Amino acid sequence: MKIKTSAEVWAVIHARHNKDLTVFESYSAPDGGENRSDKGVMYTGYGLKGADYPLMAAETTWDIDNERSYKRHNEKHEYWLFVNEKEE
């Protein structure tokens, strides 16, 4: 289950467990992602070393200015925690 969280919660977990975390997944499309040339995307999912599943993820998206691609307009940050669900 993916639970949206705040930047503060995410930052504290990341800071307190930084030595125990490893990158589980990463996606980088600063020039446009998912077949879209108007939206940049940076996504990283982290998990505890030795774990089978990620613990948390962060994503930043922004509108791309085609004339000045280095500019990030309407930058948006989202953060999640992942919780395993019991199969029934």
PyMOL Python script that loads the backbone (N, CA, C, O; Angstrom):
from pymol import cmd

cmd.read_pdbstr("""\
ATOM      1  N   MET A   1       0.839  -1.156   0.000  1.00  0.00           N
ATOM      2  CA  MET A   1       0.000   0.000   0.000  1.00  0.00           C
ATOM      3  C   MET A   1       0.899   1.239   0.000  1.00  0.00           C
ATOM      4  O   MET A   1       1.900   1.286   0.715  1.00  0.00           O
ATOM      5  N   LYS A   2       0.544   2.213  -0.784  1.00  0.00           N
ATOM      6  CA  LYS A   2       1.297   3.455  -0.923  1.00  0.00           C
ATOM      7  C   LYS A   2       0.548   4.553  -0.150  1.00  0.00           C
ATOM      8  O   LYS A   2      -0.612   4.845  -0.442  1.00  0.00           O
ATOM      9  N   ILE A   3       1.221   5.153   0.834  1.00  0.00           N
ATOM     10  CA  ILE A   3       0.604   6.175   1.673  1.00  0.00           C
ATOM     11  C   ILE A   3       1.318   7.495   1.454  1.00  0.00           C
ATOM     12  O   ILE A   3       2.530   7.590   1.646  1.00  0.00           O
ATOM     13  N   LYS A   4       0.573   8.513   1.054  1.00  0.00           N
ATOM     14  CA  LYS A   4       1.163   9.841   0.865  1.00  0.00           C
ATOM     15  C   LYS A   4       1.544  10.404   2.236  1.00  0.00           C
ATOM     16  O   LYS A   4       0.786  10.288   3.198  1.00  0.00           O
ATOM     17  N   THR A   5       2.726  11.013   2.310  1.00  0.00           N
ATOM     18  CA  THR A   5       3.186  11.587   3.572  1.00  0.00           C
ATOM     19  C   THR A   5       3.714  12.992   3.331  1.00  0.00           C
ATOM     20  O   THR A   5       3.730  13.478   2.200  1.00  0.00           O
ATOM     21  N   SER A   6       4.137  13.625   4.387  1.00  0.00           N
ATOM     22  CA  SER A   6       4.646  14.996   4.294  1.00  0.00           C
ATOM     23  C   SER A   6       6.155  14.996   4.051  1.00  0.00           C
ATOM     24  O   SER A   6       6.840  13.996   4.271  1.00  0.00           O
ATOM     25  N   ALA A   7       6.643  16.124   3.602  1.00  0.00           N
ATOM     26  CA  ALA A   7       8.087  16.282   3.396  1.00  0.00           C
ATOM     27  C   ALA A   7       8.831  16.136   4.717  1.00  0.00           C
ATOM     28  O   ALA A   7       9.944  15.612   4.751  1.00  0.00           O
ATOM     29  N   GLU A   8       8.221  16.599   5.801  1.00  0.00           N
ATOM     30  CA  GLU A   8       8.876  16.548   7.116  1.00  0.00           C
ATOM     31  C   GLU A   8       9.049  15.108   7.596  1.00  0.00           C
ATOM     32  O   GLU A   8      10.124  14.736   8.067  1.00  0.00           O
ATOM     33  N   VAL A   9       8.002  14.301   7.480  1.00  0.00           N
ATOM     34  CA  VAL A   9       8.084  12.893   7.897  1.00  0.00           C
ATOM     35  C   VAL A   9       9.126  12.167   7.057  1.00  0.00           C
ATOM     36  O   VAL A   9       9.968  11.445   7.591  1.00  0.00           O
ATOM     37  N   TRP A  10       9.068  12.358   5.749  1.00  0.00           N
ATOM     38  CA  TRP A  10      10.000  11.704   4.837  1.00  0.00           C
ATOM     39  C   TRP A  10      11.442  12.099   5.170  1.00  0.00           C
ATOM     40  O   TRP A  10      12.331  11.250   5.215  1.00  0.00           O
ATOM     41  N   ALA A  11      11.661  13.391   5.402  1.00  0.00           N
ATOM     42  CA  ALA A  11      13.012  13.897   5.671  1.00  0.00           C
ATOM     43  C   ALA A  11      13.580  13.337   6.975  1.00  0.00           C
ATOM     44  O   ALA A  11      14.768  13.023   7.049  1.00  0.00           O
ATOM     45  N   VAL A  12      12.742  13.210   8.000  1.00  0.00           N
ATOM     46  CA  VAL A  12      13.222  12.676   9.276  1.00  0.00           C
ATOM     47  C   VAL A  12      13.610  11.209   9.132  1.00  0.00           C
ATOM     48  O   VAL A  12      14.664  10.798   9.615  1.00  0.00           O
ATOM     49  N   ILE A  13      12.767  10.418   8.472  1.00  0.00           N
ATOM     50  CA  ILE A  13      13.098   9.001   8.261  1.00  0.00           C
ATOM     51  C   ILE A  13      14.389   8.880   7.454  1.00  0.00           C
ATOM     52  O   ILE A  13      15.264   8.081   7.785  1.00  0.00           O
ATOM     53  N   HIS A  14      14.498   9.671   6.402  1.00  0.00           N
ATOM     54  CA  HIS A  14      15.699   9.635   5.559  1.00  0.00           C
ATOM     55  C   HIS A  14      16.944  10.025   6.366  1.00  0.00           C
ATOM     56  O   HIS A  14      17.990   9.388   6.236  1.00  0.00           O
ATOM     57  N   ALA A  15      16.838  11.050   7.183  1.00  0.00           N
ATOM     58  CA  ALA A  15      17.986  11.517   7.969  1.00  0.00           C
ATOM     59  C   ALA A  15      18.378  10.504   9.049  1.00  0.00           C
ATOM     60  O   ALA A  15      19.562  10.224   9.237  1.00  0.00           O
ATOM     61  N   ARG A  16      17.410   9.967   9.742  1.00  0.00           N
ATOM     62  CA  ARG A  16      17.682   9.047  10.858  1.00  0.00           C
ATOM     63  C   ARG A  16      18.179   7.678  10.391  1.00  0.00           C
ATOM     64  O   ARG A  16      18.927   7.012  11.107  1.00  0.00           O
ATOM     65  N   HIS A  17      17.772   7.262   9.214  1.00  0.00           N
ATOM     66  CA  HIS A  17      18.118   5.924   8.732  1.00  0.00           C
ATOM     67  C   HIS A  17      18.969   5.951   7.463  1.00  0.00           C
ATOM     68  O   HIS A  17      19.051   4.952   6.749  1.00  0.00           O
ATOM     69  N   ASN A  18      19.592   7.076   7.185  1.00  0.00           N
ATOM     70  CA  ASN A  18      20.359   7.254   5.953  1.00  0.00           C
ATOM     71  C   ASN A  18      21.372   6.135   5.730  1.00  0.00           C
ATOM     72  O   ASN A  18      21.521   5.656   4.606  1.00  0.00           O
ATOM     73  N   LYS A  19      22.064   5.716   6.773  1.00  0.00           N
ATOM     74  CA  LYS A  19      23.090   4.667   6.630  1.00  0.00           C
ATOM     75  C   LYS A  19      22.480   3.302   6.342  1.00  0.00           C
ATOM     76  O   LYS A  19      23.160   2.415   5.826  1.00  0.00           O
ATOM     77  N   ASP A  20      21.208   3.129   6.672  1.00  0.00           N
ATOM     78  CA  ASP A  20      20.531   1.848   6.486  1.00  0.00           C
ATOM     79  C   ASP A  20      19.758   1.770   5.171  1.00  0.00           C
ATOM     80  O   ASP A  20      19.288   0.696   4.794  1.00  0.00           O
ATOM     81  N   LEU A  21      19.622   2.897   4.467  1.00  0.00           N
ATOM     82  CA  LEU A  21      18.807   2.949   3.257  1.00  0.00           C
ATOM     83  C   LEU A  21      19.631   2.692   2.002  1.00  0.00           C
ATOM     84  O   LEU A  21      20.819   3.007   1.935  1.00  0.00           O
ATOM     85  N   THR A  22      18.968   2.115   1.020  1.00  0.00           N
ATOM     86  CA  THR A  22      19.567   1.921  -0.290  1.00  0.00           C
ATOM     87  C   THR A  22      18.510   2.234  -1.350  1.00  0.00           C
ATOM     88  O   THR A  22      17.312   2.129  -1.086  1.00  0.00           O
ATOM     89  N   VAL A  23      18.946   2.611  -2.527  1.00  0.00           N
ATOM     90  CA  VAL A  23      18.009   2.919  -3.609  1.00  0.00           C
ATOM     91  C   VAL A  23      17.444   1.617  -4.157  1.00  0.00           C
ATOM     92  O   VAL A  23      18.193   0.727  -4.559  1.00  0.00           O
ATOM     93  N   PHE A  24      16.124   1.510  -4.171  1.00  0.00           N
ATOM     94  CA  PHE A  24      15.439   0.346  -4.722  1.00  0.00           C
ATOM     95  C   PHE A  24      15.050   0.576  -6.176  1.00  0.00           C
ATOM     96  O   PHE A  24      15.083  -0.343  -6.994  1.00  0.00           O
ATOM     97  N   GLU A  25      14.687   1.799  -6.482  1.00  0.00           N
ATOM     98  CA  GLU A  25      14.269   2.133  -7.845  1.00  0.00           C
ATOM     99  C   GLU A  25      14.500   3.617  -8.081  1.00  0.00           C
ATOM    100  O   GLU A  25      14.450   4.421  -7.149  1.00  0.00           O
ATOM    101  N   SER A  26      14.753   3.971  -9.330  1.00  0.00           N
ATOM    102  CA  SER A  26      15.004   5.361  -9.665  1.00  0.00           C
ATOM    103  C   SER A  26      14.568   5.611 -11.108  1.00  0.00           C
ATOM    104  O   SER A  26      14.774   4.782 -11.994  1.00  0.00           O
ATOM    105  N   TYR A  27      13.967   6.764 -11.312  1.00  0.00           N
ATOM    106  CA  TYR A  27      13.544   7.156 -12.654  1.00  0.00           C
ATOM    107  C   TYR A  27      13.872   8.631 -12.833  1.00  0.00           C
ATOM    108  O   TYR A  27      13.504   9.462 -12.004  1.00  0.00           O
ATOM    109  N   SER A  28      14.557   8.946 -13.908  1.00  0.00           N
ATOM    110  CA  SER A  28      14.973  10.314 -14.165  1.00  0.00           C
ATOM    111  C   SER A  28      14.647  10.692 -15.607  1.00  0.00           C
ATOM    112  O   SER A  28      15.145  10.080 -16.551  1.00  0.00           O
ATOM    113  N   ALA A  29      13.807  11.705 -15.759  1.00  0.00           N
ATOM    114  CA  ALA A  29      13.459  12.191 -17.099  1.00  0.00           C
ATOM    115  C   ALA A  29      13.370  13.715 -17.053  1.00  0.00           C
ATOM    116  O   ALA A  29      12.282  14.274 -17.187  1.00  0.00           O
ATOM    117  N   PRO A  30      14.508  14.395 -16.863  1.00  0.00           N
ATOM    118  CA  PRO A  30      14.484  15.855 -16.736  1.00  0.00           C
ATOM    119  C   PRO A  30      14.049  16.577 -18.001  1.00  0.00           C
ATOM    120  O   PRO A  30      13.643  17.738 -17.952  1.00  0.00           O
ATOM    121  N   ASP A  31      14.135  15.891 -19.134  1.00  0.00           N
ATOM    122  CA  ASP A  31      13.713  16.513 -20.395  1.00  0.00           C
ATOM    123  C   ASP A  31      12.324  16.067 -20.825  1.00  0.00           C
ATOM    124  O   ASP A  31      11.903  16.336 -21.950  1.00  0.00           O
ATOM    125  N   GLY A  32      11.622  15.396 -19.949  1.00  0.00           N
ATOM    126  CA  GLY A  32      10.262  14.951 -20.248  1.00  0.00           C
ATOM    127  C   GLY A  32      10.117  13.475 -19.997  1.00  0.00           C
ATOM    128  O   GLY A  32      10.954  12.678 -20.419  1.00  0.00           O
ATOM    129  N   GLY A  33       9.065  13.111 -19.315  1.00  0.00           N
ATOM    130  CA  GLY A  33       8.862  11.715 -18.973  1.00  0.00           C
ATOM    131  C   GLY A  33       7.543  11.184 -19.488  1.00  0.00           C
ATOM    132  O   GLY A  33       6.625  11.935 -19.817  1.00  0.00           O
ATOM    133  N   GLU A  34       7.476   9.847 -19.549  1.00  0.00           N
ATOM    134  CA  GLU A  34       6.257   9.153 -19.931  1.00  0.00           C
ATOM    135  C   GLU A  34       5.653   9.723 -21.217  1.00  0.00           C
ATOM    136  O   GLU A  34       4.467  10.050 -21.265  1.00  0.00           O
ATOM    137  N   ASN A  35       6.463   9.833 -22.231  1.00  0.00           N
ATOM    138  CA  ASN A  35       6.040  10.341 -23.549  1.00  0.00           C
ATOM    139  C   ASN A  35       5.519  11.770 -23.501  1.00  0.00           C
ATOM    140  O   ASN A  35       4.724  12.176 -24.349  1.00  0.00           O
ATOM    141  N   ARG A  36       5.965  12.527 -22.514  1.00  0.00           N
ATOM    142  CA  ARG A  36       5.548  13.933 -22.411  1.00  0.00           C
ATOM    143  C   ARG A  36       6.794  14.809 -22.439  1.00  0.00           C
ATOM    144  O   ARG A  36       7.694  14.637 -21.617  1.00  0.00           O
ATOM    145  N   SER A  37       6.848  15.726 -23.357  1.00  0.00           N
ATOM    146  CA  SER A  37       8.004  16.614 -23.449  1.00  0.00           C
ATOM    147  C   SER A  37       7.794  17.892 -22.642  1.00  0.00           C
ATOM    148  O   SER A  37       8.687  18.737 -22.579  1.00  0.00           O
ATOM    149  N   ASP A  38       6.619  18.042 -22.022  1.00  0.00           N
ATOM    150  CA  ASP A  38       6.323  19.262 -21.277  1.00  0.00           C
ATOM    151  C   ASP A  38       6.474  19.115 -19.774  1.00  0.00           C
ATOM    152  O   ASP A  38       6.317  20.096 -19.047  1.00  0.00           O
ATOM    153  N   LYS A  39       6.779  17.896 -19.277  1.00  0.00           N
ATOM    154  CA  LYS A  39       6.850  17.655 -17.837  1.00  0.00           C
ATOM    155  C   LYS A  39       8.099  16.857 -17.493  1.00  0.00           C
ATOM    156  O   LYS A  39       8.294  15.747 -17.990  1.00  0.00           O
ATOM    157  N   GLY A  40       8.949  17.431 -16.634  1.00  0.00           N
ATOM    158  CA  GLY A  40      10.134  16.732 -16.148  1.00  0.00           C
ATOM    159  C   GLY A  40       9.784  15.918 -14.915  1.00  0.00           C
ATOM    160  O   GLY A  40       8.886  16.282 -14.156  1.00  0.00           O
ATOM    161  N   VAL A  41      10.502  14.807 -14.717  1.00  0.00           N
ATOM    162  CA  VAL A  41      10.220  13.907 -13.601  1.00  0.00           C
ATOM    163  C   VAL A  41      11.519  13.365 -13.009  1.00  0.00           C
ATOM    164  O   VAL A  41      12.434  12.992 -13.743  1.00  0.00           O
ATOM    165  N   MET A  42      11.594  13.323 -11.677  1.00  0.00           N
ATOM    166  CA  MET A  42      12.682  12.670 -10.959  1.00  0.00           C
ATOM    167  C   MET A  42      12.025  11.871  -9.839  1.00  0.00           C
ATOM    168  O   MET A  42      11.302  12.439  -9.021  1.00  0.00           O
ATOM    169  N   TYR A  43      12.269  10.552  -9.791  1.00  0.00           N
ATOM    170  CA  TYR A  43      11.640   9.670  -8.805  1.00  0.00           C
ATOM    171  C   TYR A  43      12.697   8.762  -8.206  1.00  0.00           C
ATOM    172  O   TYR A  43      13.532   8.222  -8.932  1.00  0.00           O
ATOM    173  N   THR A  44      12.674   8.585  -6.884  1.00  0.00           N
ATOM    174  CA  THR A  44      13.582   7.649  -6.229  1.00  0.00           C
ATOM    175  C   THR A  44      12.833   6.933  -5.108  1.00  0.00           C
ATOM    176  O   THR A  44      12.183   7.562  -4.272  1.00  0.00           O
ATOM    177  N   GLY A  45      12.939   5.611  -5.110  1.00  0.00           N
ATOM    178  CA  GLY A  45      12.373   4.789  -4.043  1.00  0.00           C
ATOM    179  C   GLY A  45      13.506   4.194  -3.223  1.00  0.00           C
ATOM    180  O   GLY A  45      14.480   3.686  -3.779  1.00  0.00           O
ATOM    181  N   TYR A  46      13.381   4.256  -1.899  1.00  0.00           N
ATOM    182  CA  TYR A  46      14.403   3.760  -0.981  1.00  0.00           C
ATOM    183  C   TYR A  46      13.852   2.631  -0.128  1.00  0.00           C
ATOM    184  O   TYR A  46      12.657   2.587   0.168  1.00  0.00           O
ATOM    185  N   GLY A  47      14.728   1.725   0.263  1.00  0.00           N
ATOM    186  CA  GLY A  47      14.369   0.665   1.191  1.00  0.00           C
ATOM    187  C   GLY A  47      15.515   0.404   2.133  1.00  0.00           C
ATOM    188  O   GLY A  47      16.631   0.881   1.928  1.00  0.00           O
ATOM    189  N   LEU A  48      15.229  -0.355   3.165  1.00  0.00           N
ATOM    190  CA  LEU A  48      16.278  -0.731   4.105  1.00  0.00           C
ATOM    191  C   LEU A  48      17.147  -1.815   3.467  1.00  0.00           C
ATOM    192  O   LEU A  48      16.635  -2.702   2.783  1.00  0.00           O
ATOM    193  N   LYS A  49      18.434  -1.745   3.686  1.00  0.00           N
ATOM    194  CA  LYS A  49      19.355  -2.741   3.133  1.00  0.00           C
ATOM    195  C   LYS A  49      18.917  -4.132   3.572  1.00  0.00           C
ATOM    196  O   LYS A  49      18.650  -4.361   4.752  1.00  0.00           O
ATOM    197  N   GLY A  50      18.845  -5.050   2.633  1.00  0.00           N
ATOM    198  CA  GLY A  50      18.454  -6.416   2.917  1.00  0.00           C
ATOM    199  C   GLY A  50      16.953  -6.661   2.862  1.00  0.00           C
ATOM    200  O   GLY A  50      16.516  -7.810   2.916  1.00  0.00           O
ATOM    201  N   ALA A  51      16.167  -5.614   2.756  1.00  0.00           N
ATOM    202  CA  ALA A  51      14.712  -5.765   2.689  1.00  0.00           C
ATOM    203  C   ALA A  51      14.287  -6.184   1.286  1.00  0.00           C
ATOM    204  O   ALA A  51      15.030  -6.000   0.321  1.00  0.00           O
ATOM    205  N   ASP A  52      13.104  -6.739   1.183  1.00  0.00           N
ATOM    206  CA  ASP A  52      12.575  -7.181  -0.103  1.00  0.00           C
ATOM    207  C   ASP A  52      11.745  -6.112  -0.810  1.00  0.00           C
ATOM    208  O   ASP A  52      11.507  -6.199  -2.015  1.00  0.00           O
ATOM    209  N   TYR A  53      11.311  -5.113  -0.062  1.00  0.00           N
ATOM    210  CA  TYR A  53      10.423  -4.097  -0.625  1.00  0.00           C
ATOM    211  C   TYR A  53      10.900  -2.708  -0.236  1.00  0.00           C
ATOM    212  O   TYR A  53      11.572  -2.550   0.784  1.00  0.00           O
ATOM    213  N   PRO A  54      10.565  -1.700  -1.029  1.00  0.00           N
ATOM    214  CA  PRO A  54      10.929  -0.321  -0.668  1.00  0.00           C
ATOM    215  C   PRO A  54      10.142   0.150   0.549  1.00  0.00           C
ATOM    216  O   PRO A  54       9.070  -0.375   0.851  1.00  0.00           O
ATOM    217  N   LEU A  55      10.676   1.128   1.231  1.00  0.00           N
ATOM    218  CA  LEU A  55      10.065   1.710   2.419  1.00  0.00           C
ATOM    219  C   LEU A  55       9.416   3.054   2.108  1.00  0.00           C
ATOM    220  O   LEU A  55       8.371   3.393   2.662  1.00  0.00           O
ATOM    221  N   MET A  56      10.050   3.818   1.211  1.00  0.00           N
ATOM    222  CA  MET A  56       9.565   5.165   0.927  1.00  0.00           C
ATOM    223  C   MET A  56      10.046   5.636  -0.436  1.00  0.00           C
ATOM    224  O   MET A  56      10.980   5.077  -1.010  1.00  0.00           O
ATOM    225  N   ALA A  57       9.387   6.682  -0.945  1.00  0.00           N
ATOM    226  CA  ALA A  57       9.754   7.222  -2.256  1.00  0.00           C
ATOM    227  C   ALA A  57       9.486   8.723  -2.286  1.00  0.00           C
ATOM    228  O   ALA A  57       8.680   9.246  -1.517  1.00  0.00           O
ATOM    229  N   ALA A  58      10.179   9.392  -3.186  1.00  0.00           N
ATOM    230  CA  ALA A  58       9.988  10.825  -3.403  1.00  0.00           C
ATOM    231  C   ALA A  58       9.967  11.079  -4.901  1.00  0.00           C
ATOM    232  O   ALA A  58      10.692  10.439  -5.663  1.00  0.00           O
ATOM    233  N   GLU A  59       9.131  12.016  -5.310  1.00  0.00           N
ATOM    234  CA  GLU A  59       9.049  12.376  -6.729  1.00  0.00           C
ATOM    235  C   GLU A  59       8.937  13.885  -6.853  1.00  0.00           C
ATOM    236  O   GLU A  59       8.190  14.537  -6.124  1.00  0.00           O
ATOM    237  N   THR A  60       9.694  14.416  -7.789  1.00  0.00           N
ATOM    238  CA  THR A  60       9.604  15.835  -8.137  1.00  0.00           C
ATOM    239  C   THR A  60       9.208  15.927  -9.600  1.00  0.00           C
ATOM    240  O   THR A  60       9.791  15.263 -10.457  1.00  0.00           O
ATOM    241  N   THR A  61       8.211  16.758  -9.875  1.00  0.00           N
ATOM    242  CA  THR A  61       7.786  17.011 -11.259  1.00  0.00           C
ATOM    243  C   THR A  61       7.783  18.512 -11.487  1.00  0.00           C
ATOM    244  O   THR A  61       7.662  19.293 -10.543  1.00  0.00           O
ATOM    245  N   TRP A  62       7.917  18.911 -12.744  1.00  0.00           N
ATOM    246  CA  TRP A  62       7.894  20.324 -13.081  1.00  0.00           C
ATOM    247  C   TRP A  62       7.532  20.496 -14.544  1.00  0.00           C
ATOM    248  O   TRP A  62       7.685  19.581 -15.353  1.00  0.00           O
ATOM    249  N   ASP A  63       7.048  21.688 -14.866  1.00  0.00           N
ATOM    250  CA  ASP A  63       6.762  22.038 -16.255  1.00  0.00           C
ATOM    251  C   ASP A  63       8.055  22.489 -16.908  1.00  0.00           C
ATOM    252  O   ASP A  63       8.831  23.240 -16.316  1.00  0.00           O
ATOM    253  N   ILE A  64       8.282  22.032 -18.122  1.00  0.00           N
ATOM    254  CA  ILE A  64       9.498  22.380 -18.863  1.00  0.00           C
ATOM    255  C   ILE A  64       9.232  23.598 -19.737  1.00  0.00           C
ATOM    256  O   ILE A  64       8.247  23.657 -20.473  1.00  0.00           O
ATOM    257  N   ASP A  65      10.125  24.555 -19.638  1.00  0.00           N
ATOM    258  CA  ASP A  65      10.091  25.730 -20.504  1.00  0.00           C
ATOM    259  C   ASP A  65      10.940  25.380 -21.724  1.00  0.00           C
ATOM    260  O   ASP A  65      12.163  25.290 -21.612  1.00  0.00           O
ATOM    261  N   ASN A  66      10.324  25.183 -22.872  1.00  0.00           N
ATOM    262  CA  ASN A  66      11.052  24.742 -24.065  1.00  0.00           C
ATOM    263  C   ASN A  66      12.134  25.721 -24.513  1.00  0.00           C
ATOM    264  O   ASN A  66      13.110  25.314 -25.142  1.00  0.00           O
ATOM    265  N   GLU A  67      11.975  26.982 -24.201  1.00  0.00           N
ATOM    266  CA  GLU A  67      12.987  27.964 -24.578  1.00  0.00           C
ATOM    267  C   GLU A  67      14.137  28.004 -23.578  1.00  0.00           C
ATOM    268  O   GLU A  67      15.262  28.349 -23.938  1.00  0.00           O
ATOM    269  N   ARG A  68      13.859  27.652 -22.329  1.00  0.00           N
ATOM    270  CA  ARG A  68      14.877  27.618 -21.273  1.00  0.00           C
ATOM    271  C   ARG A  68      14.689  26.334 -20.483  1.00  0.00           C
ATOM    272  O   ARG A  68      14.111  26.349 -19.396  1.00  0.00           O
ATOM    273  N   SER A  69      15.175  25.218 -21.028  1.00  0.00           N
ATOM    274  CA  SER A  69      14.927  23.903 -20.434  1.00  0.00           C
ATOM    275  C   SER A  69      15.538  23.747 -19.042  1.00  0.00           C
ATOM    276  O   SER A  69      15.153  22.841 -18.304  1.00  0.00           O
ATOM    277  N   TYR A  70      16.473  24.605 -18.673  1.00  0.00           N
ATOM    278  CA  TYR A  70      17.075  24.547 -17.345  1.00  0.00           C
ATOM    279  C   TYR A  70      16.142  25.120 -16.273  1.00  0.00           C
ATOM    280  O   TYR A  70      16.385  24.916 -15.084  1.00  0.00           O
ATOM    281  N   LYS A  71      15.092  25.827 -16.664  1.00  0.00           N
ATOM    282  CA  LYS A  71      14.144  26.426 -15.727  1.00  0.00           C
ATOM    283  C   LYS A  71      13.085  25.412 -15.330  1.00  0.00           C
ATOM    284  O   LYS A  71      12.543  24.715 -16.188  1.00  0.00           O
ATOM    285  N   ARG A  72      12.786  25.319 -14.048  1.00  0.00           N
ATOM    286  CA  ARG A  72      11.725  24.442 -13.542  1.00  0.00           C
ATOM    287  C   ARG A  72      10.555  25.305 -13.090  1.00  0.00           C
ATOM    288  O   ARG A  72      10.660  26.051 -12.116  1.00  0.00           O
ATOM    289  N   HIS A  73       9.452  25.197 -13.797  1.00  0.00           N
ATOM    290  CA  HIS A  73       8.251  25.948 -13.457  1.00  0.00           C
ATOM    291  C   HIS A  73       7.244  25.016 -12.788  1.00  0.00           C
ATOM    292  O   HIS A  73       7.129  23.845 -13.149  1.00  0.00           O
ATOM    293  N   ASN A  74       6.529  25.547 -11.823  1.00  0.00           N
ATOM    294  CA  ASN A  74       5.488  24.779 -11.118  1.00  0.00           C
ATOM    295  C   ASN A  74       6.038  23.479 -10.535  1.00  0.00           C
ATOM    296  O   ASN A  74       5.411  22.426 -10.644  1.00  0.00           O
ATOM    297  N   GLU A  75       7.202  23.564  -9.921  1.00  0.00           N
ATOM    298  CA  GLU A  75       7.822  22.386  -9.326  1.00  0.00           C
ATOM    299  C   GLU A  75       6.939  21.844  -8.200  1.00  0.00           C
ATOM    300  O   GLU A  75       6.439  22.600  -7.367  1.00  0.00           O
ATOM    301  N   LYS A  76       6.757  20.518  -8.192  1.00  0.00           N
ATOM    302  CA  LYS A  76       5.903  19.863  -7.210  1.00  0.00           C
ATOM    303  C   LYS A  76       6.644  18.664  -6.628  1.00  0.00           C
ATOM    304  O   LYS A  76       7.220  17.863  -7.365  1.00  0.00           O
ATOM    305  N   HIS A  77       6.626  18.546  -5.293  1.00  0.00           N
ATOM    306  CA  HIS A  77       7.285  17.436  -4.604  1.00  0.00           C
ATOM    307  C   HIS A  77       6.223  16.575  -3.925  1.00  0.00           C
ATOM    308  O   HIS A  77       5.311  17.088  -3.278  1.00  0.00           O
ATOM    309  N   GLU A  78       6.355  15.263  -4.082  1.00  0.00           N
ATOM    310  CA  GLU A  78       5.448  14.337  -3.420  1.00  0.00           C
ATOM    311  C   GLU A  78       6.267  13.251  -2.730  1.00  0.00           C
ATOM    312  O   GLU A  78       7.331  12.856  -3.206  1.00  0.00           O
ATOM    313  N   TYR A  79       5.749  12.778  -1.599  1.00  0.00           N
ATOM    314  CA  TYR A  79       6.455  11.802  -0.777  1.00  0.00           C
ATOM    315  C   TYR A  79       5.496  10.691  -0.360  1.00  0.00           C
ATOM    316  O   TYR A  79       4.320  10.940  -0.093  1.00  0.00           O
ATOM    317  N   TRP A  80       6.021   9.442  -0.308  1.00  0.00           N
ATOM    318  CA  TRP A  80       5.191   8.302   0.073  1.00  0.00           C
ATOM    319  C   TRP A  80       5.943   7.375   1.012  1.00  0.00           C
ATOM    320  O   TRP A  80       7.172   7.307   1.006  1.00  0.00           O
ATOM    321  N   LEU A  81       5.169   6.665   1.817  1.00  0.00           N
ATOM    322  CA  LEU A  81       5.643   5.537   2.603  1.00  0.00           C
ATOM    323  C   LEU A  81       4.959   4.303   2.032  1.00  0.00           C
ATOM    324  O   LEU A  81       3.822   4.383   1.568  1.00  0.00           O
ATOM    325  N   PHE A  82       5.641   3.169   2.062  1.00  0.00           N
ATOM    326  CA  PHE A  82       5.067   1.921   1.574  1.00  0.00           C
ATOM    327  C   PHE A  82       4.865   0.971   2.749  1.00  0.00           C
ATOM    328  O   PHE A  82       5.746   0.805   3.592  1.00  0.00           O
ATOM    329  N   VAL A  83       3.695   0.357   2.785  1.00  0.00           N
ATOM    330  CA  VAL A  83       3.352  -0.584   3.835  1.00  0.00           C
ATOM    331  C   VAL A  83       2.901  -1.888   3.196  1.00  0.00           C
ATOM    332  O   VAL A  83       2.053  -1.884   2.304  1.00  0.00           O
ATOM    333  N   ASN A  84       3.461  -2.995   3.644  1.00  0.00           N
ATOM    334  CA  ASN A  84       3.028  -4.286   3.119  1.00  0.00           C
ATOM    335  C   ASN A  84       1.645  -4.625   3.642  1.00  0.00           C
ATOM    336  O   ASN A  84       1.312  -4.341   4.792  1.00  0.00           O
ATOM    337  N   GLU A  85       0.853  -5.230   2.787  1.00  0.00           N
ATOM    338  CA  GLU A  85      -0.487  -5.651   3.172  1.00  0.00           C
ATOM    339  C   GLU A  85      -0.522  -7.172   3.267  1.00  0.00           C
ATOM    340  O   GLU A  85       0.088  -7.874   2.461  1.00  0.00           O
ATOM    341  N   LYS A  86      -1.228  -7.653   4.242  1.00  0.00           N
ATOM    342  CA  LYS A  86      -1.376  -9.089   4.433  1.00  0.00           C
ATOM    343  C   LYS A  86      -2.303  -9.665   3.371  1.00  0.00           C
ATOM    344  O   LYS A  86      -3.406  -9.164   3.155  1.00  0.00           O
ATOM    345  N   GLU A  87      -1.838 -10.730   2.709  1.00  0.00           N
ATOM    346  CA  GLU A  87      -2.677 -11.381   1.698  1.00  0.00           C
ATOM    347  C   GLU A  87      -3.706 -12.249   2.401  1.00  0.00           C
ATOM    348  O   GLU A  87      -3.409 -12.925   3.386  1.00  0.00           O
ATOM    349  N   GLU A  88      -4.923 -12.213   1.873  1.00  0.00           N
ATOM    350  CA  GLU A  88      -5.990 -13.023   2.477  1.00  0.00           C
ATOM    351  C   GLU A  88      -6.356 -14.182   1.589  1.00  0.00           C
ATOM    352  O   GLU A  88      -7.235 -14.971   1.936  1.00  0.00           O
TER     353      GLU A  88
END
""", "prot")
cmd.dss("prot")
cmd.show_as("cartoon", "prot")
cmd.util.cbc("prot")
cmd.orient("prot")
